[in-house]
Amino acid sequence: METHKEHESRRMEIRYRPVGELIRGIFFILFGLFMIFAEKLGLGEFRLTPFTMKIIGGVLLVYGLFRVFNGVRKLFFNKN
């Protein structure tokens, strides 16, 4: 049988991975937004066409949202 202290330390160890997923997801979202809006805001000129930048930014944005969703699901809705 697991004691309360062992259970709490086990819970804290398990929570590092979902927090990492949240942080990675936020970085992907921010980089995707940067790819989409960088030229409009005058933050730089790129060799890619604006259409390609929007496609890459959209993919990064969707992947970041997936990472955030997965991290929240593991962090708050895990049954273990």
N, C-alpha and C positions, 0 to 999 in steps of 0.2 A: 504494500500500500504506500502511496506517495504522500509525504507530509506536505503541509501548507507551504513551507519555505521552499521545498524542492519544486513544487508546482509553480510558485511565483517566479523563481529563477529560470525555470524552463520557459515560461511565458515570455519573459524579458529577452531570452536568447532568440526565440522564434520571431519576435517582432522586428528584428533588424532588417531582414530581407524585404518585407513589404514596405518599410520606410525607404529603403534604397530604391525600390520600384517607383514609389511616389516621387522621389527626388529626380530620378532619371526621366520619368514622364514629364515632369515640369520643365526640365531642360529641353526635352524634345519639343514640347509645345512652344516654348519661348524661341527656340531656333527656327521652328516652322513659321511662326509669326514674323520673325526677322526676315526669313526668305521671302515671304509674301509682301511685306510692306517696306523693305529696305530702300528700294529705289524711289518709292513714292515719298518717303520721308527725307530723302537726300542723304542717306547714311552710307552710300557707296555705289559704285558702278561695277557691274559684273559682266563677264564675257558670255554668260548664258542669256537667252532671250527671256523677256518677261513672262511669257507663257510657260517656259520650262521652269523658271523660278517658282511660279505659282503651283505647278504640278508637284515639284519636290517639296515645297512648303506645305502643301495639302497632305502629302504622304507623311511627312514628319509630324504634322499636327494630329492626324488620325492615329499614328503609332503612339504618340505621347498620351493621347486620351485613353488608348487601350492600356498603356502602362499604369496610368493613374487609376483607372477603373479596376485593374487587376490588383494593384496595391491596396486600394480601399477595401476591396472584397476580401483579400487575405487578412488585412489588419482588423477589420471590424466584424466581418461575417463568417469567420472561420469557426467551425463547430468543435474543433479539438480543444 
